[in-house]
Amino acid sequence: MKIYAAPMEGITGYLYRGAHFRHYGGADRYFTPFIVPGKKRGFRSRELNDILPEHNEGIPVIPQILTNDWEDFLHTAEILKSFGYEEVNLNLGCPSGTVVSKKRGSGFLAFPGELELFLDRIFSGTDMKISVKTRIGRDDPEEFGPLLEIFGKYPIEELIVHPRVRQDFYRNRVRWDAFEKALKLPGIPVCYNGDIFSPEDLARFREAFPETDRIMIGRGLIADPRLASALSGREEGSLLKESGEEEKERFLAFHQDLLDGYCREMSGDRNVLFKMKELWAYMIHLFPDGERYGKKIRKAERVADYSVWVSRLVNEQEMLPAADTSFLRQPAER
Ligand SMILES: Cc1cc2nc3c(=O)[nH]c(=O)nc-3n(C[C@H](O)[C@H](O)[C@H](O)COP(=O)(O)O)c2cc1C
């Protein structure tokens, strides 16, 4: 089973990806959060930093583009190619209001005619591999059939399907019945994405879809950086056999690597801690009584205070064998 690390805007930038790759690994590919450059504007510095080769050395990274303008797409793809990338990913899934209202991300799915024209242009305009990450429609899962007919006309490197519609955001049931339709597309490898938070989730998925050989994980991996290794079944180093103390050491080294990276890159404790606290909304579930410490971590205003509470948390609490992901699950499943 191939395991891909999902793009998560604001979270999985190059510092996170690098730290995860160095300390945990287990993911076959890391997708960048979307970049939205234009012909006129070029890359923002955050976008450029994220894809610079020296920031991604040795890591299997696929850059993701969010646009509905074929010229912008091709222009960006050429720049990415000059940096050495061989594949780009098109975002047809983003549910955010400002993105959808501009007919981008999942908003583009409601305009199949324009989407087809766009795909025509980008597939004939570059020799780079193009993969697509999509929802099953903007408003209604019934949109997915006609969308698949369009996708089927192009040599898509792989189609990553998050089987929700825009209005679901990341809530509500994932629609496996819609996902199943994508598997009938001849010649296009299909990757599943959505709500795989544990080996048990993956086992259930594999039982339903034994032919699918690749999945993408997002929130579950942020909650538990061991998840990619746990799901891939490969024993990367001795990760799966570590003692509690070794696991804690690894976690602290990963955390410190990331914190040092943000301290180097950003100015001011406030900005650094904003990034770290976002992660803790997920990672706190690695510890049985984490919330008690979580409050202190959220309140910290200086990196020094923050670090004290993180080390207290890790030293005083046992790390769970797997994160408690019930906070991510639909109420009906609990
Ligand atoms: C905070 C956040 C940011 C995200 N940013 C992106 C993004 O930049 N590009 C993208 O294609 N998907 C993005 N996603 C969607 C994830 O890649 C993934 O499809 C989603 O979390 C479902 O997978 P999961 O159930 O494994 O978390 C984002 C999701 C979240 C929660």
The ligand as a Gaussian input file, in Angstrom:
#p B3LYP/6-31G(d) Opt

LIG

0 1
 C       -6.319000      22.688000       7.638000
 C       -6.444000      21.962000       6.312000
 C       -5.764000      22.455000       5.202000
 C       -5.882000      21.803000       3.957000
 N       -5.188000      22.287000       2.868000
 C       -5.280000      21.644000       1.661000
 C       -4.547000      22.071000       0.499000
 O       -3.766000      23.041000       0.521000
 N       -4.717000      21.380000      -0.655000
 C       -5.550000      20.286000      -0.733000
 O       -5.674000      19.677000      -1.792000
 N       -6.222000      19.845000       0.347000
 C       -6.103000      20.489000       1.534000
 N       -6.763000      19.998000       2.623000
 C       -7.500000      18.725000       2.508000
 C       -6.592000      17.545000       2.886000
 O       -5.535000      17.420000       1.959000
 C       -7.403000      16.223000       2.903000
 O       -8.000000      16.068000       1.645000
 C       -8.475000      16.225000       3.989000
 O       -7.934000      16.590000       5.245000
 C       -9.148000      14.858000       4.086000
 O       -8.219000      13.852000       4.418000
 P       -8.126000      13.263000       5.928000
 O       -9.506000      12.763000       6.269000
 O       -7.088000      12.193000       5.860000
 O       -7.746000      14.415000       6.808000
 C       -6.696000      20.647000       3.849000
 C       -7.368000      20.168000       4.981000
 C       -7.266000      20.815000       6.196000
 C       -8.017000      20.258000       7.391000

